[in-house]
């Protein structure tokens, strides 16, 4: 499950960090990331909660990583703020 590795690396986390945050053994996480074993439903839920993504995204059934509507709203507000700052910078140059 490369999504686990991708999510972990995107957040600059080590396997031990994810292990501590989820209660999943580090060696088990390593096996998930390399495809040696597949996570059970409990582990999938724990990992999705830890990374704040949907289980569908984690399992590769969705390309949308955002877990809920409030996260979408928050993300859009951040993008809107960034665009506003870029617009002001362009106008002032």
Biotite code that builds the C-alpha atoms (Angstrom):
import biotite.structure as struc

atoms = struc.array([
    struc.Atom([0.000, 0.000, 0.000], chain_id="A", res_id=1, res_name="UNK", atom_name="CA", element="C"),
    struc.Atom([2.077, 2.859, -1.297], chain_id="A", res_id=2, res_name="UNK", atom_name="CA", element="C"),
    struc.Atom([-0.474, 5.421, -0.143], chain_id="A", res_id=3, res_name="UNK", atom_name="CA", element="C"),
    struc.Atom([0.593, 4.756, 3.438], chain_id="A", res_id=4, res_name="UNK", atom_name="CA", element="C"),
    struc.Atom([4.203, 5.468, 2.539], chain_id="A", res_id=5, res_name="UNK", atom_name="CA", element="C"),
    struc.Atom([3.232, 8.491, 0.435], chain_id="A", res_id=6, res_name="UNK", atom_name="CA", element="C"),
    struc.Atom([1.133, 9.985, 3.231], chain_id="A", res_id=7, res_name="UNK", atom_name="CA", element="C"),
    struc.Atom([3.873, 9.348, 5.776], chain_id="A", res_id=8, res_name="UNK", atom_name="CA", element="C"),
    struc.Atom([6.603, 10.839, 3.602], chain_id="A", res_id=9, res_name="UNK", atom_name="CA", element="C"),
    struc.Atom([4.452, 13.845, 2.620], chain_id="A", res_id=10, res_name="UNK", atom_name="CA", element="C"),
    struc.Atom([4.254, 14.672, 6.309], chain_id="A", res_id=11, res_name="UNK", atom_name="CA", element="C"),
    struc.Atom([7.967, 14.031, 6.930], chain_id="A", res_id=12, res_name="UNK", atom_name="CA", element="C"),
    struc.Atom([7.170, 11.263, 9.383], chain_id="A", res_id=13, res_name="UNK", atom_name="CA", element="C"),
    struc.Atom([9.095, 8.119, 10.186], chain_id="A", res_id=14, res_name="UNK", atom_name="CA", element="C"),
    struc.Atom([7.432, 4.747, 10.496], chain_id="A", res_id=15, res_name="UNK", atom_name="CA", element="C"),
    struc.Atom([8.012, 4.897, 14.247], chain_id="A", res_id=16, res_name="UNK", atom_name="CA", element="C"),
    struc.Atom([6.070, 8.199, 14.368], chain_id="A", res_id=17, res_name="UNK", atom_name="CA", element="C"),
    struc.Atom([3.092, 6.586, 12.644], chain_id="A", res_id=18, res_name="UNK", atom_name="CA", element="C"),
    struc.Atom([3.455, 3.548, 14.874], chain_id="A", res_id=19, res_name="UNK", atom_name="CA", element="C"),
    struc.Atom([3.249, 5.670, 18.009], chain_id="A", res_id=20, res_name="UNK", atom_name="CA", element="C"),
    struc.Atom([0.292, 7.634, 16.636], chain_id="A", res_id=21, res_name="UNK", atom_name="CA", element="C"),
    struc.Atom([-1.715, 4.599, 15.592], chain_id="A", res_id=22, res_name="UNK", atom_name="CA", element="C"),
    struc.Atom([-0.621, 1.833, 17.917], chain_id="A", res_id=23, res_name="UNK", atom_name="CA", element="C"),
    struc.Atom([0.362, -0.288, 14.906], chain_id="A", res_id=24, res_name="UNK", atom_name="CA", element="C"),
    struc.Atom([3.733, -2.016, 15.210], chain_id="A", res_id=25, res_name="UNK", atom_name="CA", element="C"),
    struc.Atom([6.494, -0.409, 13.133], chain_id="A", res_id=26, res_name="UNK", atom_name="CA", element="C"),
    struc.Atom([7.431, -3.709, 11.464], chain_id="A", res_id=27, res_name="UNK", atom_name="CA", element="C"),
    struc.Atom([3.772, -4.211, 10.555], chain_id="A", res_id=28, res_name="UNK", atom_name="CA", element="C"),
    struc.Atom([3.695, -0.736, 8.966], chain_id="A", res_id=29, res_name="UNK", atom_name="CA", element="C"),
    struc.Atom([6.829, -1.604, 7.035], chain_id="A", res_id=30, res_name="UNK", atom_name="CA", element="C"),
    struc.Atom([5.127, -4.747, 5.744], chain_id="A", res_id=31, res_name="UNK", atom_name="CA", element="C"),
    struc.Atom([2.091, -2.702, 4.665], chain_id="A", res_id=32, res_name="UNK", atom_name="CA", element="C"),
    struc.Atom([4.278, -0.213, 2.825], chain_id="A", res_id=33, res_name="UNK", atom_name="CA", element="C"),
    struc.Atom([6.227, -2.900, 0.980], chain_id="A", res_id=34, res_name="UNK", atom_name="CA", element="C"),
    struc.Atom([3.132, -4.941, 0.177], chain_id="A", res_id=35, res_name="UNK", atom_name="CA", element="C"),
    struc.Atom([4.265, -7.985, 2.146], chain_id="A", res_id=36, res_name="UNK", atom_name="CA", element="C"),
    struc.Atom([1.003, -7.918, 4.087], chain_id="A", res_id=37, res_name="UNK", atom_name="CA", element="C"),
    struc.Atom([-2.285, -6.045, 3.845], chain_id="A", res_id=38, res_name="UNK", atom_name="CA", element="C"),
    struc.Atom([-3.795, -4.094, 6.722], chain_id="A", res_id=39, res_name="UNK", atom_name="CA", element="C"),
    struc.Atom([-6.877, -5.428, 8.445], chain_id="A", res_id=40, res_name="UNK", atom_name="CA", element="C"),
    struc.Atom([-9.979, -3.254, 8.794], chain_id="A", res_id=41, res_name="UNK", atom_name="CA", element="C"),
    struc.Atom([-8.908, -1.992, 12.243], chain_id="A", res_id=42, res_name="UNK", atom_name="CA", element="C"),
    struc.Atom([-5.530, -0.844, 10.885], chain_id="A", res_id=43, res_name="UNK", atom_name="CA", element="C"),
    struc.Atom([-7.107, 0.801, 7.850], chain_id="A", res_id=44, res_name="UNK", atom_name="CA", element="C"),
    struc.Atom([-9.401, 2.824, 10.098], chain_id="A", res_id=45, res_name="UNK", atom_name="CA", element="C"),
    struc.Atom([-6.568, 3.776, 12.474], chain_id="A", res_id=46, res_name="UNK", atom_name="CA", element="C"),
    struc.Atom([-4.351, 4.882, 9.580], chain_id="A", res_id=47, res_name="UNK", atom_name="CA", element="C"),
    struc.Atom([-7.158, 6.855, 7.905], chain_id="A", res_id=48, res_name="UNK", atom_name="CA", element="C"),
    struc.Atom([-7.891, 8.640, 11.188], chain_id="A", res_id=49, res_name="UNK", atom_name="CA", element="C"),
    struc.Atom([-4.208, 9.332, 11.806], chain_id="A", res_id=50, res_name="UNK", atom_name="CA", element="C"),
    struc.Atom([-3.623, 10.798, 8.340], chain_id="A", res_id=51, res_name="UNK", atom_name="CA", element="C"),
    struc.Atom([-7.080, 12.449, 8.232], chain_id="A", res_id=52, res_name="UNK", atom_name="CA", element="C"),
    struc.Atom([-8.024, 10.845, 4.923], chain_id="A", res_id=53, res_name="UNK", atom_name="CA", element="C"),
    struc.Atom([-10.898, 8.633, 3.876], chain_id="A", res_id=54, res_name="UNK", atom_name="CA", element="C"),
    struc.Atom([-10.526, 4.882, 3.969], chain_id="A", res_id=55, res_name="UNK", atom_name="CA", element="C"),
    struc.Atom([-11.377, 4.858, 0.254], chain_id="A", res_id=56, res_name="UNK", atom_name="CA", element="C"),
    struc.Atom([-8.394, 7.104, -0.455], chain_id="A", res_id=57, res_name="UNK", atom_name="CA", element="C"),
    struc.Atom([-6.121, 4.980, 1.704], chain_id="A", res_id=58, res_name="UNK", atom_name="CA", element="C"),
    struc.Atom([-7.228, 1.835, -0.120], chain_id="A", res_id=59, res_name="UNK", atom_name="CA", element="C"),
    struc.Atom([-6.819, 3.410, -3.559], chain_id="A", res_id=60, res_name="UNK", atom_name="CA", element="C"),
    struc.Atom([-10.535, 3.539, -4.410], chain_id="A", res_id=61, res_name="UNK", atom_name="CA", element="C"),
    struc.Atom([-10.564, 7.332, -4.518], chain_id="A", res_id=62, res_name="UNK", atom_name="CA", element="C"),
    struc.Atom([-8.134, 9.993, -5.662], chain_id="A", res_id=63, res_name="UNK", atom_name="CA", element="C"),
    struc.Atom([-9.643, 12.522, -3.259], chain_id="A", res_id=64, res_name="UNK", atom_name="CA", element="C"),
    struc.Atom([-7.754, 12.506, 0.024], chain_id="A", res_id=65, res_name="UNK", atom_name="CA", element="C"),
    struc.Atom([-10.013, 14.907, 1.921], chain_id="A", res_id=66, res_name="UNK", atom_name="CA", element="C"),
    struc.Atom([-11.956, 13.128, 4.651], chain_id="A", res_id=67, res_name="UNK", atom_name="CA", element="C"),
    struc.Atom([-14.980, 15.350, 5.252], chain_id="A", res_id=68, res_name="UNK", atom_name="CA", element="C"),
    struc.Atom([-16.756, 18.502, 4.173], chain_id="A", res_id=69, res_name="UNK", atom_name="CA", element="C"),
    struc.Atom([-15.222, 20.666, 6.888], chain_id="A", res_id=70, res_name="UNK", atom_name="CA", element="C"),
    struc.Atom([-11.756, 19.694, 5.670], chain_id="A", res_id=71, res_name="UNK", atom_name="CA", element="C"),
    struc.Atom([-12.803, 20.722, 2.145], chain_id="A", res_id=72, res_name="UNK", atom_name="CA", element="C"),
    struc.Atom([-14.040, 24.080, 3.418], chain_id="A", res_id=73, res_name="UNK", atom_name="CA", element="C"),
    struc.Atom([-10.843, 24.634, 5.414], chain_id="A", res_id=74, res_name="UNK", atom_name="CA", element="C"),
    struc.Atom([-8.692, 23.760, 2.425], chain_id="A", res_id=75, res_name="UNK", atom_name="CA", element="C"),
    struc.Atom([-10.646, 26.064, 0.125], chain_id="A", res_id=76, res_name="UNK", atom_name="CA", element="C"),
    struc.Atom([-10.332, 28.909, 2.640], chain_id="A", res_id=77, res_name="UNK", atom_name="CA", element="C"),
    struc.Atom([-6.555, 28.439, 2.750], chain_id="A", res_id=78, res_name="UNK", atom_name="CA", element="C"),
    struc.Atom([-6.392, 28.437, -1.054], chain_id="A", res_id=79, res_name="UNK", atom_name="CA", element="C"),
    struc.Atom([-8.554, 31.558, -1.178], chain_id="A", res_id=80, res_name="UNK", atom_name="CA", element="C"),
    struc.Atom([-6.247, 33.315, 1.296], chain_id="A", res_id=81, res_name="UNK", atom_name="CA", element="C"),
    struc.Atom([-3.155, 32.311, -0.691], chain_id="A", res_id=82, res_name="UNK", atom_name="CA", element="C"),
    struc.Atom([-4.723, 33.596, -3.912], chain_id="A", res_id=83, res_name="UNK", atom_name="CA", element="C"),
    struc.Atom([-5.590, 36.872, -2.238], chain_id="A", res_id=84, res_name="UNK", atom_name="CA", element="C"),
    struc.Atom([-2.007, 37.279, -1.040], chain_id="A", res_id=85, res_name="UNK", atom_name="CA", element="C"),
    struc.Atom([-0.661, 36.517, -4.522], chain_id="A", res_id=86, res_name="UNK", atom_name="CA", element="C"),
    struc.Atom([-3.053, 39.022, -6.073], chain_id="A", res_id=87, res_name="UNK", atom_name="CA", element="C"),
    struc.Atom([-1.928, 41.741, -3.641], chain_id="A", res_id=88, res_name="UNK", atom_name="CA", element="C"),
    struc.Atom([1.732, 40.960, -4.310], chain_id="A", res_id=89, res_name="UNK", atom_name="CA", element="C"),
    struc.Atom([1.198, 41.240, -8.072], chain_id="A", res_id=90, res_name="UNK", atom_name="CA", element="C"),
    struc.Atom([-0.706, 44.501, -7.722], chain_id="A", res_id=91, res_name="UNK", atom_name="CA", element="C"),
    struc.Atom([2.020, 46.006, -5.533], chain_id="A", res_id=92, res_name="UNK", atom_name="CA", element="C"),
    struc.Atom([4.862, 45.084, -7.871], chain_id="A", res_id=93, res_name="UNK", atom_name="CA", element="C"),
])
